[in-house]
Every structure is written in C-alpha cells, then in structure tokens.
Amino acid sequence: MISAYSQEYGKYKIGESFNSVFQNLEKGKFTGTVNGVLFIKDSQDKEIILDFQAGKSELNVVKDSTEMYDVSIKEYLGWTTSGKTKILYSTYADANKLSIELSSGVFKIGTHDGASDMVVNGINYHYKSELHTEYLVLTIEKDLVLDNFWWLRHQGVLPKKAHELKKEIVIQANSVIVFAMNKN
C-alpha cells in the first residue's frame, strides 16, 4: 500500500469544501471582529494564553491570476485584544493553513502547495451566515504543532541552518477562534 507522507503521519487530511459566502469571489477586502482564545505552549513548555475579545479582523480575498485550483486565496487576519499578536488563517481550493505571529517569529502549519486538497487535521472549520455577517468558527480539536521553519527561510536562513534553528509551539486542543466578517 502506498500512502502520502501527510496522510501517513496524520498531520493533514483530505479537505472538504469551504462553505463560505466569500468562496467564489475573485478579490475584495472585508472587515470584522475576531473573538476566542488560543492556549499555546512555547518551545520552553511555558503556557501562553492569547485572547481575542472583539479584536480587529480583516478578510483579504486575493485573486489567483492562474486560477489553478481556485479563483482566489482567502486570508483571514485577526489581532489579539492587546494588538500585539496576529493570527492568519487562509484557504485556497480545499486546503488551509494557520499561522501565528509572535514576538519571536511566525509559526505555521499547513500549505497551499501541490494539489491544494489537504487541510490541517485537527482544525474544525464551520461557516454560519446571517444577513450582514458571516461567522467562521475554528475549533482546535487536538494539539497542533506549528514551527517557524518557513519564517526563518524568508529571513534568508539557508535550509540546513533553518532546520537547526527551528522552534515549535503547540496550539492546545479546545482553543477556539471566531471571525465575524461583514459581508458588505
């Protein structure tokens, strides 16, 4: 039996369609709020609680000029109550990724590479819509390990050294984020 690397190790799973009112838009910028809490353990096993209480959020719909698998990337950005920490959740076709920008760098899980049909195993995403607002509820169902490898690479660190310097954080199960985006 042949199995893909991501399926074998359970980090990703086949994605289901994102049932968002924004799914078929080619471009646009929307504002809203973000609520919730992320329970994080840093690389020293110290717990950090990131709270999002009516924080500022944006949805940037960025056109994909090639339209390989989707017409656009949907980038949901949210800031903690203090405004010091940023979260980015993005979708493309049937794939997603999540990143958190801390003072020590950007930590990420997920990808839009390849066939763009794999989602992060452990992020439950649910959309609900009312007259002027769409809610995207992200529930972390199991501990997720995010690393800063790609952030290091974007800083110009060569691959071998980036692997040596790489740090990880863990978003703990039962963390929840809710993006409330204005549809206008």
SEKE-233626 format. One record per residue (C-alpha): residue number from 0; z, y, x. Coordinates in steps of 0.05 Angstrom, whole numbers. Example, Ala and Ser with C-alpha at 12.3 -4.5 7.8 and 13.67 -1.06 7.14 Angstrom:
! residues 2
{k=0; w=156; v=-90; u=246}
{k=1; w=143; v=-21; u=273}
***
This chain:
! residues 184
{k=0; w=0; v=0; u=0}
{k=1; w=-18; v=69; u=26}
{k=2; w=26; v=127; u=7}
{k=3; w=21; v=200; u=25}
{k=4; w=73; v=228; u=72}
{k=5; w=102; v=275; u=20}
{k=6; w=106; v=221; u=-34}
{k=7; w=137; v=171; u=14}
{k=8; w=195; v=216; u=33}
{k=9; w=205; v=245; u=-37}
{k=10; w=201; v=318; u=-17}
{k=11; w=143; v=331; u=-64}
{k=12; w=115; v=300; u=-127}
{k=13; w=51; v=307; u=-167}
{k=14; w=52; v=374; u=-203}
{k=15; w=47; v=387; u=-276}
{k=16; w=11; v=448; u=-304}
{k=17; w=47; v=514; u=-304}
{k=18; w=51; v=533; u=-377}
{k=19; w=54; v=608; u=-365}
{k=20; w=20; v=663; u=-404}
{k=21; w=1; v=691; u=-336}
{k=22; w=-32; v=626; u=-313}
{k=23; w=-105; v=645; u=-324}
{k=24; w=-100; v=718; u=-302}
{k=25; w=-142; v=737; u=-241}
{k=26; w=-98; v=796; u=-220}
{k=27; w=-42; v=841; u=-242}
{k=28; w=27; v=867; u=-227}
{k=29; w=86; v=859; u=-275}
{k=30; w=159; v=879; u=-272}
{k=31; w=222; v=849; u=-300}
{k=32; w=291; v=825; u=-282}
{k=33; w=320; v=764; u=-247}
{k=34; w=386; v=730; u=-263}
{k=35; w=422; v=670; u=-237}
{k=36; w=459; v=643; u=-177}
{k=37; w=438; v=604; u=-115}
{k=38; w=490; v=562; u=-79}
{k=39; w=469; v=556; u=-6}
{k=40; w=496; v=522; u=55}
{k=41; w=473; v=553; u=120}
{k=42; w=459; v=518; u=187}
{k=43; w=534; v=521; u=204}
{k=44; w=551; v=487; u=136}
{k=45; w=580; v=553; u=110}
{k=46; w=571; v=564; u=36}
{k=47; w=536; v=628; u=13}
{k=48; w=531; v=648; u=-60}
{k=49; w=471; v=692; u=-77}
{k=50; w=479; v=725; u=-145}
{k=51; w=423; v=755; u=-185}
{k=52; w=450; v=798; u=-242}
{k=53; w=394; v=837; u=-276}
{k=54; w=363; v=846; u=-207}
{k=55; w=295; v=876; u=-198}
{k=56; w=236; v=827; u=-202}
{k=57; w=161; v=830; u=-196}
{k=58; w=104; v=784; u=-212}
{k=59; w=43; v=795; u=-169}
{k=60; w=-19; v=759; u=-192}
{k=61; w=-65; v=757; u=-131}
{k=62; w=-138; v=738; u=-142}
{k=63; w=-164; v=678; u=-103}
{k=64; w=-234; v=701; u=-82}
{k=65; w=-256; v=629; u=-70}
{k=66; w=-226; v=602; u=-136}
{k=67; w=-220; v=535; u=-101}
{k=68; w=-168; v=506; u=-149}
{k=69; w=-143; v=567; u=-188}
{k=70; w=-164; v=638; u=-203}
{k=71; w=-101; v=668; u=-172}
{k=72; w=-35; v=658; u=-138}
{k=73; w=26; v=678; u=-179}
{k=74; w=82; v=707; u=-136}
{k=75; w=150; v=718; u=-169}
{k=76; w=196; v=762; u=-127}
{k=77; w=269; v=776; u=-142}
{k=78; w=325; v=812; u=-107}
{k=79; w=399; v=796; u=-107}
{k=80; w=448; v=843; u=-141}
{k=81; w=461; v=877; u=-73}
{k=82; w=386; v=882; u=-59}
{k=83; w=396; v=852; u=10}
{k=84; w=365; v=783; u=-3}
{k=85; w=296; v=768; u=-31}
{k=86; w=272; v=704; u=-65}
{k=87; w=198; v=687; u=-73}
{k=88; w=173; v=632; u=-119}
{k=89; w=98; v=623; u=-122}
{k=90; w=49; v=578; u=-157}
{k=91; w=-24; v=561; u=-145}
{k=92; w=-61; v=508; u=-185}
{k=93; w=-10; v=452; u=-193}
{k=94; w=31; v=469; u=-130}
{k=95; w=92; v=512; u=-118}
{k=96; w=135; v=538; u=-62}
{k=97; w=201; v=574; u=-56}
{k=98; w=226; v=619; u=0}
{k=99; w=289; v=659; u=12}
{k=100; w=290; v=719; u=59}
{k=101; w=359; v=725; u=92}
{k=102; w=380; v=770; u=149}
{k=103; w=368; v=711; u=196}
{k=104; w=296; v=700; u=174}
{k=105; w=253; v=669; u=119}
{k=106; w=267; v=598; u=97}
{k=107; w=215; v=560; u=57}
{k=108; w=199; v=495; u=21}
{k=109; w=132; v=477; u=-10}
{k=110; w=59; v=492; u=3}
{k=111; w=-6; v=512; u=-30}
{k=112; w=-47; v=473; u=22}
{k=113; w=-91; v=412; u=12}
{k=114; w=-108; v=395; u=-60}
{k=115; w=-54; v=442; u=-87}
{k=116; w=-28; v=388; u=-133}
{k=117; w=42; v=376; u=-106}
{k=118; w=106; v=411; u=-129}
{k=119; w=173; v=411; u=-96}
{k=120; w=212; v=351; u=-120}
{k=121; w=278; v=379; u=-145}
{k=122; w=255; v=445; u=-175}
{k=123; w=250; v=441; u=-251}
{k=124; w=208; v=498; u=-278}
{k=125; w=206; v=517; u=-351}
{k=126; w=170; v=574; u=-386}
{k=127; w=190; v=607; u=-452}
{k=128; w=156; v=666; u=-483}
{k=129; w=173; v=717; u=-536}
{k=130; w=138; v=780; u=-560}
{k=131; w=142; v=823; u=-496}
{k=132; w=175; v=777; u=-445}
{k=133; w=162; v=711; u=-411}
{k=134; w=221; v=673; u=-381}
{k=135; w=212; v=627; u=-321}
{k=136; w=274; v=584; u=-312}
{k=137; w=280; v=550; u=-245}
{k=138; w=334; v=497; u=-242}
{k=139; w=351; v=463; u=-176}
{k=140; w=362; v=390; u=-194}
{k=141; w=381; v=364; u=-125}
{k=142; w=397; v=393; u=-58}
{k=143; w=335; v=424; u=-26}
{k=144; w=326; v=435; u=48}
{k=145; w=288; v=498; u=68}
{k=146; w=271; v=514; u=140}
{k=147; w=246; v=575; u=179}
{k=148; w=192; v=539; u=219}
{k=149; w=133; v=578; u=189}
{k=150; w=171; v=644; u=194}
{k=151; w=181; v=630; u=268}
{k=152; w=106; v=614; u=275}
{k=153; w=88; v=680; u=241}
{k=154; w=133; v=715; u=292}
{k=155; w=88; v=687; u=347}
{k=156; w=132; v=629; u=369}
{k=157; w=90; v=571; u=393}
{k=158; w=96; v=505; u=354}
{k=159; w=137; v=466; u=404}
{k=160; w=187; v=522; u=413}
{k=161; w=189; v=535; u=337}
{k=162; w=210; v=463; u=326}
{k=163; w=266; v=472; u=377}
{k=164; w=290; v=538; u=346}
{k=165; w=281; v=516; u=274}
{k=166; w=341; v=525; u=228}
{k=167; w=353; v=497; u=159}
{k=168; w=390; v=519; u=97}
{k=169; w=405; v=478; u=35}
{k=170; w=400; v=504; u=-36}
{k=171; w=450; v=462; u=-73}
{k=172; w=439; v=427; u=-139}
{k=173; w=456; v=465; u=-203}
{k=174; w=431; v=531; u=-175}
{k=175; w=391; v=569; u=-228}
{k=176; w=344; v=629; u=-227}
{k=177; w=313; v=661; u=-289}
{k=178; w=256; v=710; u=-282}
{k=179; w=245; v=753; u=-344}
{k=180; w=176; v=785; u=-337}
{k=181; w=148; v=839; u=-382}
{k=182; w=81; v=817; u=-408}
{k=183; w=54; v=889; u=-416}
***
